[in-house]
Amino acid sequence: MYNTASLLLAGIVFLAMLSIVYASWKNGISPMPSSAPTRHAVAKEINQFSGRGTIVEAGSGWGTLALHLLRHCPGWRIIGVENSPIPLWISRLLARMAFLKRSGDSAVTGAPITYIHGDIYDYPYETADVVVCYLYPGAMKRFSVILGDRLAPHARIVSICFALPGWRPERVITCGDVFLTKVYVYTVEGIDRRAS
């Protein structure tokens, strides 16, 4: 016979999975972590940008890319935006553990990484210096217009796997992973940077 703790655990796992399925259905895609070669390529590109500031990862999923950027792109403030509660919770937990390990301190104050619950289409990108995204084609089409309206002229966009429709990339990098994933790098300098 099942004991109460087993039933409670099973119920929690079921609700967590139901939450992920619902968010995946609502978003049109499930949270998908990027490969290690892709994460390295994104960090390498960001490290070539002059200056430091704020990186916003639109659709941060499980938080693996943002945490990689935290470790490999010093001096940047990183914000992950995610609307799926379970991946968001895992991201926050992993970030807390990573920050405590780095600082050796028991208090997390002033951590350079934050994960927020939010809709990537409603986020105020005006203060972002770099936007990183790993979305799907339908989202990229909608996101393309939003970034064109909200980003400052100096901002950069790094997109994994899918190009921004209507934009001309400054560079396209092919990663060394099994899928030969492409990373698209854009500079926002006004309407003249968009493809016609």
N, C-alpha and C positions, 0 to 999 in steps of 0.2 A: 504494500500500500504506500502511496506517495505521502510524504510528510508535508507540512505547511510550508517549510522553507523551499522545498523543491517546486511546489506549485507556484509560489510567489516568484521564484527565479524564472520559471517557464513563462509566467505571465509577463514579466518585465522584458524578457527576450522577445516574446511575441509582439508586444507593443512597440519595442524598438524597431523590429523588422517592419512592422506595419507603418511606422513613421517614415522609414527610409523609402519604402515602396510608394507611399503617398507623395512624398516630396519629389521622388523621381518621376512619377506620373505628372505631377504639376509642372515640373521644370522641363519635361520632355527628354530627360537624360538622367542617369544615375551618377553620383559622384565618382569620378574616375581619376585615380592618382597618375601623375605623369611618370615616365620612366626615368631612371637615374641619368642616362645620357642627356635626356631632354632637360632635366633640372640643371645639370652642369652647363649646358649650352645657354640657358636663360641667365644663369648667374654670370657667366662669362660676358654676355652682352651687356648686362646691367653694369658690370664693373668697368666697361669701356666708356660709360656715360660720364661726362664731367659733372662735378658737384654731387651733392647728396640731398636727400629730401624724403618724400613719402612715396612708397610703393603701395599701390592698392591692387590686391588680387581679387578680381571679380569672379565669384564662384569658387571659393577656396576649398570646398569639399572637405577632405580629411586633414588638410593642413600641411601635407608633406612638402609642397613646393614652397610655401611661405616659410616653413621652418628651415628648408635648405637655403633659402635666400638670407635668412637671419644668420646662419653660420658662415655663408660664403660671400656676403655683400655687406661688409662692416660699414657702419655709419648711417645706414638707411633706417627709417621708421617704416614698419610694415603693418598694413591693415588688411586682414582677410574678411571678405564679405560673403556670408553664406546664409541660405534660408532653410536648409535642412537641419533640424535640431540635433540629431544624433551625431552626424559628422562634425557639426559645430562644437558640440560638447567634447568630443574626442580631440578636436584641434586645440581647444582651450586647455585641456588636460595635458596634452603633449607639449604645448608651449610653456605651461607652468613648470613641467618637469625639466624641459630644456633650459629654461632660464635659471631655475634653482641649481641645476648642475653647473651651468656656466659661472654663476655668481658665487656659489658656495654659501649663499645666504638663505635664511629661512623666510624672508619677506620679499614678495614680488612687488616692487615699487619702481615705476619708471621703466618697465620692460619695453624694449623697442618693437614688440610685436603685439598686436591686438586682433582678436577675432570678434566680429560683430554679427548679430543676427540682422539680416536685412535683404532687401531686394536689389539685385545688381542694377536694375533699370531705374531705381529711384535714388541711388547713392549720389551725393554731390561730388563729382569728380573734379570740380574746379580747382581744388587744392592738391590734386595728385600730380606728382612729377613723373611717375611711371605707372602705367596700368598694365597688369599682366593678366592674361585670360587663357583658359583652356575650355572653350565652350563648343557648341555644335553649330552647323551652318545656319539654322533658323535663328538662333540667338545672336550669331555674329551679324546677321543682316540688321536686326533691330539695334544691336549694340553699336554698330557703325554710325548710325545717325546720332545716337546719344553722345558718343565720344566727340563727334564733330561739333556738336552744340556746346558741350560742357568743358572740354579740356582747354587749358591755357596753351598759347602758341609754342611754348618751350617743352611741352610734355612729350613723353615717349610712350609707345604702346608696344608690348611684346606679346604676340599671340602664338599659342601652341597649336599646331595641326591645321588650323583653318585661317584663311586670309580674311581681312576685313573687306567686304564687298564695297567697291567704289573707291578704294584707297590704293595707292601705289607704295609698296614697301621700299624702305631704304635698303634693306638687306633681307635675304632669305637664307637661312642656315639649314642644312640637312644634318640631322643628328645621326650618331652611330648606333642607334638602337635597331632592333630587328624590323621595325616598321619604317625605318628611314624617315622618322617624323620631321616635319618642317617647322621651323620657328621663324615667324615673320616679325620684323622690326620696323616700326613706323616712327617718324618724327612729325609732330603736329606743327606746321608752320602756316596754317591757313589753307584756303581752298585750293591753292596751286599745288599742294602735295597730293591731292586726290587724282586718281586716274579718271580720264574722261570716257 
